[in-house]
């Protein structure tokens, strides 16, 4: 797969400091991830396709697990539909670049967060909402970084176009958590999970991924 030119690391650091932060994320993405991603855009696009498919699956699975939560079902129906639309859009980019759909070994990020989900209800429901929101929040941040640094204007524009929906998605998951649980409990647990989320990304995974 063709590698794109890496931009100046000092410029990357400069732009990173100017981007708005997402309050729940304990640490911003490092410039090392930006360099890795920009140098491996084809792999990042392929992984992005997997991420969109998985995100749709997560929304659907939660609807099947908690079908009596009317508000959640309504919100996640819309999210699942939008994630599948994004899946198709990313796949169109793969076709344009002659990148075949293929499996990729996942980074430890997703499994590490899933391991934090407590097995008993209602804690499982709360943790599932918060973990999914954290993943969406990190995706929003990283798509913004790709939009800012991608050397291909059309692809950068594509990533900018996805940012608003990603922000809406993580907001919905966290609003749902606050709908079904006491706000103080939600904020305390979100803080605990956010620490783990940042720790999982503290060491750059050697294989480029959206969540490496």
HELIX and SHEET records of a PDB file:
HELIX    1   1 UNK A    9  UNK A   18  1                                  10    
HELIX    2   2 UNK A   31  UNK A   38  1                                   8    
HELIX    3   3 UNK A   41  UNK A   65  1                                  25    
HELIX    4   4 UNK A   70  UNK A   96  1                                  27    
HELIX    5   5 UNK A  108  UNK A  114  1                                   7    
HELIX    6   6 UNK A  123  UNK A  149  1                                  27    
HELIX    7   7 UNK A  153  UNK A  180  1                                  28    
HELIX    8   8 UNK A  183  UNK A  200  1                                  18    
END                                                                             
